[in-house]
Amino acid sequence: MAAGLDITLPDSMTAVWHPPLLAVLALAGVAIAVVGALVPARRAARLTVAEVLRNE
């Protein structure tokens, strides 16, 4: 948008995300997703077929 208005912004306003920080944030997101999926999956794996069919 700045280029469309012929405005030059300083680097401090445009380069706010650095590659190492983005990598850490991506890995943290994957870790949170794995932990969030692991807990219900382990609980479901402990159920017997009869319990699953009764709960449906």
C-alpha positions in Angstrom: 0.0 0.0 0.0 2.9 2.3 0.7 4.2 1.8 -2.8 0.8 2.6 -4.2 0.8 5.9 -2.4 4.5 6.6 -3.3 5.5 6.6 0.4 8.8 5.2 1.6 8.5 3.5 5.0 11.5 2.9 7.2 12.8 -0.6 7.7 11.8 -0.6 11.3 8.2 -0.5 10.2 8.3 -3.1 7.5 10.8 -5.7 8.8 9.1 -6.7 12.1 9.3 -10.5 11.8 12.7 -12.1 11.6 13.2 -15.6 10.1 14.4 -17.2 13.4 11.4 -15.9 15.3 9.1 -17.1 12.5 10.7 -20.6 12.7 10.2 -20.7 16.5 6.6 -19.6 16.2 5.9 -22.2 13.6 7.5 -25.0 15.7 5.5 -23.8 18.7 2.3 -23.9 16.7 3.0 -27.5 15.6 3.9 -28.5 19.2 0.6 -27.0 20.5 -1.4 -28.8 17.8 0.3 -32.2 18.6 -0.3 -31.9 22.3 -3.9 -30.8 21.7 -4.5 -33.8 19.5 -2.6 -36.3 21.5 -4.7 -36.0 24.7 -8.1 -36.8 23.1 -6.5 -39.5 20.9 -5.0 -41.3 23.9 -8.3 -41.1 25.7 -10.1 -42.5 22.7 -7.6 -45.3 22.3 -8.3 -46.6 25.8 -12.0 -47.1 25.1 -13.3 -50.5 24.2 -15.5 -51.0 21.1 -18.6 -51.6 23.3 -18.0 -48.2 25.1 -17.7 -46.4 21.8 -20.8 -47.9 20.3 -22.8 -47.2 23.5 -21.7 -43.5 23.5 -22.8 -43.0 19.9 
